[in-house]
Amino acid sequence: MRGRVSIAVGVFAAVLLALSVAAAAGAQKEGKAKAAKQDRIDGNIQMIDKNTRTLTVTVRGKTLQRQVIYDDKTKFTFRNKPASLDALKEGRRVIVLGKLNDKAQLMATRIDVRDEK
């Protein structure tokens, strides 16, 4: 009888351990997914100011304009291929990924330049 109780307690402990490990792994994946999610702006460049490293982008399908700030860490692509700051031109469509700051400006981590309007 004692042997069966010991086995049952051991199985119960193993199940609890497996459930706690699975829950921790799920929470870690969820945390990474939330951290990886970035804000996005899709629109056309209205103005470029290379001195202040800002763009003014008119959001596609709206009259709303948003400011985008870029820095040395910002990756530029043209049609999903590596590019440089020179790919930015007024009137071009861009998709910008990054994080909004407290001034509602998007701190760009990636700017993908698309075709003209």
Buried (B, 14 or more C-beta within 10 A) or exposed (E): EEEEEEEEEEEEEEEEEEEEEEEEEEEEEEEEEEEEEBBEBBBBBEEBEEEEBBBBBBEBEEEEEBBBBBEEEBEBBBEEEEBEEEBBEEEBBBBBBBEEEEEEBBBBBBBBBBEEE
